[in-house]
Amino acid sequence: MLRYVRDGVEPVLVLLVIAVLRHVGIGGTAPFWLLALTLLLGMAYQQPTVQRRLAAGDLSRRLWPRLALHMLMTSVAMYLLGWGSLLAMAHFHIMSMHLEWSGARAWRPAVVSSAVCIGLGQLAIVAGLHSYLPQPEVHGVAALIVVGVATTGRTLGRSVARQERAEAALRSNADRFRVLVLDSSDIITVSTAQGDITYVSSAADHVIGVPAEQLLGRGFWSLIHPDDVAAARALHTRVLAAGPHDSQRGELRVRSAGGEWRWREISSRNLLDHPAVRGIVGHHRDITERRAARERIEYQATHDALTGLVNAQTFVPALERTLADRADPLGLLFLDLDGFKQVNDTLGHDVGDDLLTEIGHLIRSATNPADVVGRLGGDEFGVLLPHVADPAAALAVARRIVTAIDRDLSVAGHRVRVGCSIGVAMSTPGVDAKDLLHQADLAMYETKRLRRNGCRLFVAA
């Protein structure tokens, strides 16, 4: 009942005004019950539920008959009241209601209905209907009302049409954004200056298999790999120090719902001062495959394709860096196989390649994880011992390698046996990588000259 009165309060107020006007003698000559009945019908007619039923559920339909009947009921009441010349206010009110209900398309039927109703009312006055304005002045006022309703209705209609187009464009953009974000493989987050997540796009559900609401607050931080948490905090610190136009990037491992660690590139911008955002916006893109491809390229550029050991182009710079960083002596082994050419010539290059691969495994197994083992070319290998400062310790590593290789090996269905000659050199102040390699090379050749399948320490004398 309260809703019914709220949606039809205007006719009720008009009825109260009519009662006051009748009391002072300027409320028309028609029976009060007829005025009240007309207004109560108007009260029922302008109920939204009634309008939707008349429009078959779509308020953009049947505009002409709905508006014409609404205008007619109000016009009858005003002309019976004797104040038909004041219809402009009532018609403006009806027009505004239908513009709100049905949009800009309502202004034309509203203007036409208003003009027709006013025309019929003026004919009724000519025929003898009571009016508080005398003729012909009442007809002039009526004409002005028609012009005013028409021009104002046209202006209101165009204004509502512009608003509708703007709202339609906004909805279209919002729908486009929603679809793009939903279907995107990128996750968008918004976080506070303290790092608490306040928004996560719905893409998180199908990208990492975690509902967006579970990532709010500190939820996303719990998915970052423990080894990358420090990098994530450093990225957040850089973003806080950067301006709104400076994007900061970082690469972090994030756990998916299945437990798999996936690399994600996070590009963040500081929009804490932006009135529409008030947060740090992050775009999270999966780069696992791209990073794997990059690592494969880097590995191929730095490692020997046959043995998997570092190549000469990587081994020598590593030796240079270690010499530059360490003040203490370090050891270097230069290894050359004995008897490899005979295996290669008699059993073929494929068996020779398999033998080199096996030798690489044996050298790696005889050294420490911190040692750098590289294939320098052909059947020559190098071993950098960064934590060996004593010649005796370096010679011990060389002997382990000799022992590991000096035995019968099964390679590609063949039993083969080769030895190795190793030159050992220890760094001294001022020696560079080229000199140290040359010293180890000289010691290796001295080993081959004297005994083969052994090791010898380089001595400057």
C-alpha positions in Angstrom: 0.0 0.0 0.0 2.8 2.4 0.9 4.5 1.7 -2.4 1.2 2.3 -4.3 0.8 5.7 -2.6 4.5 6.5 -3.2 4.3 5.8 -6.9 1.1 7.8 -7.2 1.6 10.6 -4.8 1.2 13.4 -7.3 -2.5 12.8 -8.0 -3.1 12.6 -4.3 -1.4 16.0 -3.7 -3.4 17.5 -6.6 -6.6 16.2 -5.0 -5.7 17.9 -1.8 -5.1 21.2 -3.7 -8.4 20.9 -5.5 -10.1 20.5 -2.1 -8.6 23.7 -0.9 -9.4 25.5 -4.2 -13.0 24.3 -4.0 -13.2 25.7 -0.4 -12.1 29.2 -1.6 -14.4 29.1 -4.7 -11.9 28.6 -7.5 -12.0 24.9 -7.9 -14.3 24.6 -10.9 -18.0 23.7 -11.2 -17.7 19.9 -11.9 -18.7 17.5 -9.2 -15.9 16.8 -6.7 -16.4 13.1 -7.0 -15.7 13.3 -10.8 -12.5 15.1 -10.2 -11.5 12.7 -7.5 -12.3 9.7 -9.7 -10.3 11.1 -12.6 -7.2 11.7 -10.3 -7.5 8.3 -8.6 -7.6 6.6 -12.0 -4.5 8.6 -12.9 -2.9 7.4 -9.6 -3.5 3.8 -10.6 -2.5 4.4 -14.2 1.0 5.7 -13.4 1.9 2.7 -11.2 5.1 1.1 -12.7 3.5 -2.4 -12.5 0.4 -1.1 -14.5 2.7 0.5 -17.1 4.7 -2.7 -17.5 1.6 -4.8 -18.0 0.2 -2.3 -20.6 3.6 -2.4 -22.3 3.7 -6.3 -22.2 6.8 -6.2 -20.0 8.8 -3.8 -22.3 8.3 -0.2 -21.5 9.7 0.8 -24.9 6.5 -0.7 -26.5 3.0 0.8 -27.0 4.2 4.3 -26.1 1.7 6.2 -28.2 -1.5 4.7 -26.6 0.0 4.7 -23.1 1.1 8.3 -23.2 -2.1 9.5 -24.9 -4.3 8.0 -22.2 -2.1 9.4 -19.5 -2.2 12.9 -20.9 -5.9 12.6 -21.5 -6.8 11.7 -17.9 -4.7 14.6 -16.5 -6.1 17.0 -19.1 -9.7 16.1 -18.3 -9.1 16.8 -14.6 -7.4 20.2 -15.3 -10.2 21.3 -17.7 -12.9 20.2 -15.3 -11.1 22.2 -12.6 -11.3 25.3 -14.9 -7.5 25.7 -15.1 -6.7 23.9 -18.4 -4.4 26.8 -19.2 -2.0 25.5 -16.6 -1.6 22.1 -18.2 2.0 22.7 -19.1 3.2 21.7 -15.6 1.2 18.5 -15.6 2.2 17.5 -19.1 5.9 18.2 -18.3 5.6 15.9 -15.2 4.0 13.1 -17.3 6.6 13.5 -20.0 9.5 13.3 -17.4 8.0 10.1 -16.0 7.8 8.4 -19.4 11.3 9.6 -20.4 12.5 7.9 -17.3 10.6 4.7 -18.0 10.9 4.4 -21.8 13.9 6.6 -22.7 14.3 9.3 -25.3 11.8 7.8 -27.7 8.9 9.0 -25.4 9.3 12.7 -26.2 7.5 12.7 -29.6 4.3 10.8 -28.5 4.3 13.0 -25.3 4.4 16.3 -27.3 1.8 15.1 -29.8 -0.5 13.8 -27.1 -0.1 17.0 -25.2 -1.0 19.1 -28.2 -4.1 17.0 -29.0 -5.4 17.0 -25.5 -5.0 20.8 -25.2 -6.7 21.2 -28.6 -9.7 19.1 -27.4 -9.8 21.1 -24.2 -9.9 24.4 -26.0 -12.8 23.1 -28.2 -14.6 22.2 -25.0 -14.2 25.7 -23.7 -15.5 27.1 -27.0 -18.5 24.7 -26.5 -19.2 26.2 -23.1 -16.9 24.4 -20.6 -16.2 26.6 -17.6 -12.7 28.3 -17.5 -11.3 30.9 -15.1 -9.5 32.6 -18.0 -11.8 34.4 -20.5 -11.8 33.9 -24.2 -9.9 34.6 -26.4 -7.0 35.0 -23.9 -7.4 31.3 -22.8 -6.7 30.2 -26.4 -3.5 32.3 -26.6 -2.3 30.8 -23.4 -3.1 27.3 -24.7 -1.1 28.0 -27.9 1.9 29.1 -25.8 1.6 26.0 -23.7 1.6 23.8 -26.8 4.7 25.5 -28.1 6.5 25.4 -24.7 5.7 21.7 -24.3 6.9 20.9 -27.8 10.2 22.8 -27.6 10.9 21.7 -24.1 10.0 18.1 -24.9 12.4 18.1 -27.9 15.2 19.5 -25.8 14.6 16.9 -23.0 14.3 14.1 -25.5 17.7 15.0 -27.2 19.3 15.3 -23.8 18.0 11.9 -22.7 19.1 10.5 -26.0 22.7 11.8 -25.5 22.7 10.3 -22.0 21.5 7.0 -23.4 24.2 6.9 -26.0 26.8 7.7 -23.4 25.5 5.0 -21.0 25.4 2.5 -23.9 29.0 3.3 -24.8 30.0 3.0 -21.2 28.2 -0.4 -20.9 29.8 -1.6 -24.1 33.2 -0.6 -22.9 32.6 -2.2 -19.5 31.3 -5.4 -21.2 34.3 -5.4 -23.6 36.7 -4.9 -20.7 35.0 -7.6 -18.7 35.2 -10.1 -21.5 38.8 -9.2 -22.3 39.8 -9.5 -18.7 37.8 -12.8 -18.2 39.3 -14.4 -21.3 42.8 -13.0 -20.9 45.7 -15.1 -19.7 46.9 -12.1 -17.8 45.8 -11.5 -14.2 45.2 -8.0 -13.0 45.6 -7.1 -9.4 45.2 -3.9 -7.4 47.0 -3.6 -4.1 47.6 -1.1 -1.3 50.8 0.6 -0.4 51.3 -2.1 2.3 51.0 -4.9 -0.4 47.5 -6.1 0.6 45.5 -7.2 -2.5 42.2 -5.4 -2.9 41.2 -6.6 -6.4 42.0 -9.6 -8.5 40.6 -10.2 -12.0 38.4 -13.3 -12.5 41.1 -14.6 -14.9 42.9 -16.0 -11.8 40.3 -18.7 -11.6 41.2 -20.3 -15.0 44.8 -19.2 -15.2 46.1 -20.5 -11.9 43.0 -22.3 -10.7 42.5 -20.3 -7.6 39.3 -18.2 -7.1 40.0 -14.5 -7.1 38.5 -13.9 -3.6 41.1 -16.3 -2.1 43.9 -14.1 -3.3 42.6 -10.9 -1.6 44.6 -9.5 1.4 47.8 -11.5 1.6 46.5 -14.5 -0.3 48.6 -13.9 -3.4 51.8 -13.6 -1.5 51.3 -17.1 -0.1 51.6 -18.4 -3.7 55.0 -16.9 -4.4 57.9 -19.2 -4.4 59.9 -18.8 -1.1 63.1 -18.0 -3.0 61.3 -15.2 -4.9 59.6 -13.5 -1.9 62.6 -11.1 -1.5 62.4 -10.2 -5.2 58.7 -9.6 -4.9 59.2 -7.2 -2.0 62.0 -5.4 -3.9 59.7 -5.0 -6.8 57.0 -3.5 -4.5 59.5 -1.1 -3.1 60.6 0.0 -6.5 57.0 0.6 -7.5 56.3 2.7 -4.4 59.3 4.9 -5.3 58.3 5.2 -9.0 55.9 7.7 -10.6 52.6 6.7 -12.2 54.0 6.5 -15.7 57.0 4.3 -14.8 56.2 0.6 -15.0 58.4 -1.7 -12.9 58.9 -5.3 -14.0 59.9 -8.5 -12.2 59.8 -12.2 -12.8 58.5 -14.5 -10.0 57.5 -18.1 -9.6 53.8 -18.5 -8.6 52.2 -21.8 -7.6 49.1 -22.9 -9.4 46.3 -24.9 -7.9 47.9 -28.2 -9.1 51.1 -27.3 -7.2 53.1 -26.5 -10.3 55.5 -23.5 -10.2 54.9 -21.2 -13.1 57.0 -18.1 -14.0 55.0 -14.9 -14.2 56.2 -11.5 -15.4 54.7 -8.8 -13.2 54.4 -5.3 -14.5 53.3 -2.8 -11.9 52.4 0.9 -11.8 52.0 3.2 -8.9 48.5 4.6 -9.2 47.9 5.2 -5.5 47.2 8.9 -6.2 44.9 8.2 -9.1 41.3 9.1 -7.8 39.7 6.3 -9.8 42.2 3.6 -8.7 43.9 4.4 -5.4 46.2 1.4 -5.6 49.2 -0.3 -7.3 48.0 -2.0 -10.5 49.8 -5.2 -11.5 49.6 -7.2 -14.7 50.7 -10.8 -14.3 51.6 -12.7 -17.4 52.6 -16.3 -17.7 56.1 -16.5 -19.2 57.0 -20.1 -18.3 57.4 -21.3 -21.9 59.2 -18.1 -22.9 61.6 -18.3 -20.0 62.2 -22.0 -20.7 63.0 -21.1 -24.3 65.3 -18.4 -23.2 67.1 -20.7 -20.8 67.5 -23.3 -23.5 69.1 -20.7 -25.8 71.3 -19.5 -23.1 72.3 -23.1 -22.2 73.0 -23.9 -25.8 75.2 -20.8 -26.1 77.2 -21.6 -22.9 77.4 -25.4 -22.9 78.9 -28.1 -25.1 76.1 -29.8 -27.1 77.8 -33.2 -26.8 78.8 -33.5 -23.2 76.6 -30.9 -21.5 79.7 -29.3 -19.9 80.4 -25.6 -20.2 82.1 -24.7 -23.5 85.4 -22.9 -24.0 83.5 -19.6 -24.6 82.1 -19.9 -21.1 84.9 -21.6 -19.3 87.6 -18.9 -20.0 85.4 -15.9 -18.9 84.5 -17.9 -15.7 88.2 -18.4 -15.0 88.8 -14.6 -15.6 86.0 -13.6 -13.2 87.2 -16.0 -10.5 90.8 -14.8 -10.8 89.5 -11.2 -10.5 87.3 -11.9 -7.5 89.7 -14.1 -5.5 92.8 -13.0 -3.7 93.7 -16.6 -2.7 95.3 -19.0 -5.1 93.1 -21.4 -7.1 93.7 -24.5 -9.1 93.3 -25.3 -12.8 93.4 -28.7 -14.5 94.0 -29.1 -18.2 93.1 -32.6 -19.4 93.8 -34.4 -22.7 92.7 -38.0 -23.4 95.3 -40.7 -24.2 94.3 -43.1 -27.0 91.1 -41.3 -28.0 92.2 -41.0 -31.7 92.6 -44.7 -32.0 89.0 -45.3 -30.7 87.7 -42.6 -33.1 89.6 -44.1 -36.1 88.7 -47.7 -35.4 85.2 -47.6 -34.0 83.9 -44.4 -35.7 83.0 -40.9 -34.7 79.6 -41.9 -33.2 81.4 -44.2 -30.7 83.9 -41.4 -30.1 81.2 -39.0 -29.4 79.6 -41.4 -26.9 83.0 -41.9 -25.3 83.4 -38.1 -24.9 80.0 -37.9 -23.2 80.9 -40.7 -20.8 84.3 -39.0 -20.0 82.4 -35.8 -19.2 80.2 -37.7 -16.7 83.3 -39.3 -15.1 85.1 -36.0 -14.7 82.0 -34.4 -13.2 81.6 -37.3 -10.8 85.2 -37.0 -9.6 84.9 -33.2 -8.8 83.0 -31.1 -6.4 79.7 -29.3 -7.3 81.5 -25.9 -7.0 84.1 -26.9 -9.5 83.7 -25.7 -13.1 84.1 -28.5 -15.7 84.3 -27.6 -19.4 85.1 -29.2 -22.7 87.7 -26.9 -24.4 87.6 -28.7 -27.7 88.2 -32.1 -29.2 89.2 -34.4 -26.4 90.5 -31.6 -24.2 88.8 -30.7 -20.9 89.4 -28.0 -18.3 88.5 -28.1 -14.6 88.5 -24.9 -12.5 89.0 -25.5 -8.8 87.9 -22.2 -7.2 88.2 -23.4 -3.6 91.5 -25.3 -3.9 94.4 -23.2 -2.8 96.9 -26.0 -2.1 98.8 -27.8 -4.9 98.5 -31.1 -3.1 94.7 -30.8 -3.0 94.7 -29.9 -6.7 96.8 -32.9 -7.5 94.5 -35.1 -5.5 91.5 -34.0 -7.6 93.6 -34.8 -10.8 94.5 -38.3 -9.5 90.8 -39.0 -8.8 90.0 -38.1 -12.4 92.8 -40.3 -13.7 91.5 -43.2 -11.6 87.9 -42.7 -12.7 88.9 -42.8 -16.4 91.6 -45.5 -16.3 89.3 -48.5 -16.6 87.4 -50.5 -19.2 84.3 -48.6 -20.4 81.2 -49.9 -22.2 80.4 -47.5 -24.9 77.7 -48.2 -27.6 78.2 -51.9 -27.1 82.0 -51.7 -27.3 84.5 -52.2 -24.5 87.0 -49.4 -24.8 89.8 -48.1 -22.6 91.6 -44.7 -22.7 93.7 -42.8 -20.3 94.2 -39.1 -19.7 97.1 -36.7 -19.1 96.4 -33.8 -16.8 98.4 -30.6 -16.2 97.9 -28.8 -12.9 98.5 -25.1 -12.5 98.1 -22.9 -9.4 97.4 -19.2 -9.8 99.9 -16.6 -8.6 99.5 -12.9 -8.0 99.3 -11.1 -11.4 98.7 -14.2 -13.5 95.7 -13.9 -15.9 93.5 -16.6 -17.4 95.5 -16.9 -20.6 98.8 -17.4 -18.7 97.2 -19.9 -16.3 95.7 -22.0 -19.1 99.1 -22.0 -20.8 100.8 -23.2 -17.7 98.3 -26.0 -17.2 98.7 -26.9 -20.9 102.5 -27.1 -20.6 102.2 -29.3 -17.5 99.8 -31.6 -19.5 102.3 -32.0 -22.3 105.1 -32.7 -19.9 102.9 -35.5 -18.4 102.3 -37.0 -21.9 106.1 -36.8 -22.6 107.1 -38.5 -19.4 104.5 -41.1 -18.6 101.0 -40.5 -20.0 97.8 -41.4 -18.0 98.8 -39.3 -15.0 99.1 -35.7 -13.7 101.9 -33.2 -13.2 102.0 -29.8 -11.4 103.4 -26.9 -13.4 106.6 -25.5 -11.9 108.0 -22.3 -13.3 111.6 -23.5 -13.2 
